[in-house]
Amino acid sequence: MNTRKMLAVSTIGITLLLMSNNFAFGQYMGDQSSTFVATWATSAGIYGYGATEGYTEIHDYAVDVYITSPNNRQVSSIGSYDWGFVSNTVLMQWDSSDLGSYEVKAKHRGWCTVALFAFTITWNTVFGTVGSGRTVFTDPVDHDPLPGCTYLELACSSGTPTCVEGALAITPEPGCPAYMGVNFLTYTRLFETSCFPIAEGEAVGGPGPCY
């Protein structure tokens, strides 16, 4: 078994785990490859990811990833050619004023090592939505000697909270205020919403609206 075939065997298991959705099969110029795009979020921001699993021995592969925000902020990462499995990831940092639908695109490219010709295999696109939320908590537990308070109960005067995560608030003063308001950014992909506090919780005088 040559080196390229061994690489294909070693990477195909990883690729099959990734390709649970948003994949396509490239056929341009007789190429045979599978492609994938995904998006997710963490406390750092919004990620875009693209991958290509190439099966044609005389072709090398690269993937470029782009994110465009509702306010037309853009980030991108241009990939380098390699054979077999290639991937690329790009990060767009949070901006609490930039809410709405985020477009994540992956461009999958090929290079014929015999004809010395570059070509585009396919494009994949997915979308994620950034929103905002606020939750008010009460029933604090003080974690001495650490300056942290965990809030155990919702304290919503109205509304249904989008986010109930992140009830740990850092408080500079000893003890815990009775009520804590936490603002979140949300990231929704398909039917899954993740919540990320955008600031430390702030003490509030009592129950408040949650959304």
Protein Blocks (a to p, Z undefined) as FASTA:
>chain_A
ZZklmmmmmmmmmmmmmmmghpacdfehhiacdddddddddfkbccdddddddfbfkbcc
ddddddddfkopacdddddddehjadddddddddfklgcjdddddddddddfklopacdf
bdcdddddddddddddehiadddfbfcdddfbdcdfbdjdfblghkaccdfbgcjdfbdc
dddddddehjaccdddfbdcdddfbdcddZZ
